[in-house]
Amino acid sequence: MVRDGTLIVTSERGEIYRVDLKTKGVTKSEQPNTSLKRAARAEILALENQRANAIVANAYLNATCTNIESSLSSVRLDLQNG
């Protein structure tokens, strides 16, 4: 997460580091920032919701394309049979 020119990352061990994007300086946070954790969780939930919506939209579009292809096939058969 980038906030005010600082990249904030969490290690696999749960340690939080801040990287100043201008100076490239790295500092380790001594105490976990609970508001940052909440913001990160909220961002993850939002991304998961977007992904779920994309999956549903993709399924709908695939079904719609299948229906269109089926309709076109029927029309072609009708035209061929005259």
C-alpha positions in Angstrom: 0.0 0.0 0.0 1.3 3.5 -0.9 0.4 6.3 1.4 1.9 9.8 1.4 4.9 8.8 -0.7 5.7 5.8 1.5 5.3 2.2 0.5 4.1 0.2 3.5 4.7 -3.6 3.4 4.2 -6.4 5.8 6.6 -9.4 5.9 5.4 -13.0 6.1 6.2 -12.8 9.8 3.9 -9.8 10.2 6.6 -7.2 10.6 5.7 -3.8 9.0 8.3 -1.9 7.0 8.0 1.6 5.5 9.9 2.5 2.3 10.3 6.2 1.5 9.9 6.3 -2.2 12.0 9.5 -2.6 15.0 8.5 -0.5 14.6 4.7 -0.7 15.1 4.6 3.1 13.6 1.6 4.9 12.3 1.7 8.4 10.8 -1.0 10.5 7.7 -0.2 12.5 8.0 -1.1 16.1 4.3 -1.4 16.8 1.7 -2.7 14.4 -0.6 -0.1 13.0 -4.1 -1.5 13.6 -5.7 1.2 11.4 -3.3 0.2 8.6 -4.3 -3.5 9.1 -8.0 -2.5 8.9 -7.4 -0.5 5.8 -5.4 -3.3 4.2 -8.2 -5.8 5.1 -10.8 -3.5 3.6 -8.8 -3.1 0.4 -8.4 -6.9 0.2 -12.2 -7.4 0.7 -12.9 -4.8 -2.0 -10.5 -6.6 -4.4 -12.1 -9.9 -3.6 -15.6 -8.5 -4.3 -14.4 -7.0 -7.6 -13.0 -10.5 -8.6 -16.2 -12.2 -7.6 -18.2 -9.7 -9.7 -15.9 -10.2 -12.7 -16.4 -14.0 -12.4 -20.2 -13.6 -12.4 -20.0 -11.1 -15.3 -17.8 -13.4 -17.3 -20.2 -16.4 -16.7 -23.1 -14.2 -17.8 -21.3 -13.1 -21.0 -20.3 -16.7 -21.8 -23.9 -17.8 -21.4 -25.1 -14.9 -23.6 -22.6 -15.7 -26.3 -23.6 -19.4 -26.2 -27.3 -18.3 -26.6 -26.4 -16.0 -29.5 -24.4 -18.8 -31.2 -27.3 -21.2 -30.8 -29.8 -18.7 -32.2 -27.5 -18.0 -35.2 -27.2 -21.8 -35.9 -31.0 -22.1 -35.9 -31.3 -19.2 -38.3 -28.7 -20.7 -40.6 -30.5 -24.0 -40.6 -33.8 -22.3 -41.4 -32.2 -20.4 -44.3 -30.6 -23.6 -45.6 -33.9 -25.5 -45.4 -35.6 -22.6 -47.1 
